[in-house]
Amino acid sequence: MFKKVVYILVLLIGFTVFGQNYTKHTVVKGETIASIAQKYNVTPFDIYKLNPDSQNGIQLNSVILIPKSVTKTKETTRGESESSVAKPTSKSLSQATQIHIVKPKETLYSLTKLYTITVEELEKNNPFLKTDGLQPGQELVINKNANSPKMDTNSKMFTQHEVQPKETKYGIANTYGISVEELEKQNPEIVASLPVGYKLKIHGSGTKTATPKEIISEEKAVVKTDNVFEYIVKAGETLYSLTKQFNITTEKLTSLNPQLTDGVKEGMLLKLPASISYTKTKKNQLADLTQTISKKDRIELVLLLPFNISKIESDTLVSTASRLKKDKFLNMTLDFYSGALMAIDSAKVLGMNINVKIYDSQETKFSSNAVSIVRESAQNADAVIGPFYQNHVEKVAEILESKNIPVISPLSKDYEKSYKNLYQATPNNDLLKQAMFDYMKSKNGNIIAVVDLKKPEIKQYLIENQKDTKLVGPTEKGSFVSDSIRKYFVKDRLNFVVMESESYYTITSTLTAMTNAMKDYQLQLVILEPNEMLDNEEIALSRLTKLKMTYPSLTRENESPEAARFEKTFKKKNRVLPNQYAVRGFDITFDTMLRLSQEKQFKESVQSTVTEQIENKFDYDQKVAGGYINNGIYILYYNTDLTIKQAE
């Protein structure tokens, strides 16, 4: 209470001192910094300068300071409403400054072309872009003073360009349509190095060329538009290198970019799915990080787990025991937590210098207190695991992005927004399918797919992404002719039959057709998703093992001594065997702690090293949209000895 009183007094003193120069504004529903700036005839930058915290967003009913000297003029009458205050126009600003209202589908890249300025200049004049991103309806201050043409002492036109962090000579030269040699000739001082803040003189028109190879630097080669990213092809890149870099098929890439049929050319603007990932560096194969633990300064790890304790305590009608029987989400949380505690114990045994803080994120699908916890207690963390729901974990990543604190999403497969510090620990279904097809193609397989009418999404996926796959399906009446598969089988190649059906008749017909053809062809059964129909007692397990049924999986079958010890210790502590969520709680927490305890930074470890814990593999690839996604996927098959094996 004493602290609260002191805080209020400080605020009152502040308002007394500055009362003559500033006014207060209470945020109402729907307002943004841009709309408030427009209302008071100031720039967003003016507001951010007085209210630095507002760069992280503004809350309903919060109070912010507005410079009074440029709000309403003396001619404004008392009865005049705030909405009638004149909006800033190009006349009310300096001659080289104007307001731009963002239109739908506009990007930072398109605005830099429109106004012949850099992304850095846009963000400098509109700091909210770094936190909020570019949104339709925003009002941007466009100041072209920095890059406007000037005259030198010889009466020659030149453009002044201030070097920004991470800019390169190559990128600047491309921006202004000149060569690096010409840039150095005009500015001899940068031959040895390119100092940040140095003001370059660039002779000529000072405008960008019309070709799309204007910005080729690593940070500016990708521009987001909705769910598609635009990528500018760099020198030396080929169709093959692009498909490998972005883990995308040739068919998918060319379907999005028909111009590729004429070849890959430097400067070409390509469309890429926002969800794809790419790897820049070759990784070590399954490194054991327990052998390289560093005794560095104490590390702090924060776990945000949705216990929802306040909800349990307030619910007097439902007992805790009853809730545990019915509440699957709570059970999942407790299982994950029990696995995480095992990981923390293991870290202590190995001598890791880590302090772990665990908070109740009080999550539902639509609400969480994770943001307030992070703002109060995780600003100095080395990494954060959680929350569970993707929309909440993205909020946490957004808050911590400027500090580059890793945020690991432990369970969600739904990837929406991307942040450079967000690590998706669970591969989504598209990655699982792609891994399965990559495996089949690595075996030079001939791929046939049996897809019934109740699986239209699978059929669409195959048409769009796996065009070499031969599709076989039931007739419109639902009947199925088993011989229709056989005609696609090829001699001297391994024939994979992808079976995606919930129909008992279609499944048994497919199995029978394959079994009958085994004496003439090499055959293997594949499923892309779990199928409850295959657990039917009428479908003998021996039929599936004979065809070596193969499938992609997030987890492996681990019969190692280490796995047996984990299971034994867990059962001793918890009186039950660990389920998938308990194992995942251990694997994610332990893997994160190991990566934090290396000489390398967490990001470097992720980029260079593949790890494997009890059941899960962690092979993070960088997403083209920003952040990282786990490609740690196993290809498993039913062996003839009735065991599940890992495919090589």
Buried (B, 14 or more C-beta within 10 A) or exposed (E): EEEEEEEEEEEEEEBEEBEEEBBEBEBEEEBBBBBBBBBBBBBBBBBBEBBEEBBBBBEEEEEBBBBBEBBBEEEEEEEEEEEEBEEBEEEEBEEEBBBBEBEEEBBBBBBBBEBBBBBBBBBBBBBBBEBBEBEEEBBBBBBBEBBBBEEEEEEEEBBBBBBBEEBBBBBBBBBBBBEBEBBBEBBEEBEEEBEEEEEBBBBBEBBBBEEBBBBBBEEBBBBBBEEBBBBBBBEEBEBEEBBEBBBBBBBBBBBBBEEBEEEBEBBBBBEBBBBBBBBEEEBEEEBEBBEBBEEEEEBBBBBBBBBBEEBBEEEEEEEEEEBEEEBEEBBBBBBBBBBBBBBBBBBEEBEBBBEBBBBBBBBEEEEBBBBEBBBEEBEEBBBBBBBBBBBBBBBBBBBBBEEEBBBBBBBBBEBEBBBBBBBBBBBBEBBBBBBBBBBBBEBEBBBBBBBBBBBEEBBEBBEEBBEBBBBBBBEEEEEBEBEBBBEBBEEEEBBBBBBBBEBEEBBBBBBEBBBEBEEEBBBBBBBBEEBEBBEEEEBEEEBBBBBBBBBBBBBBEBEEEEBEEBBEBBEEEBEEEBBBBBBBBBBBBBBBBBBBBBEBBBBEBBBBBBBBBBBBBBBBBBBBBBBBBBBBBBBBBBEEEEEBBEBE
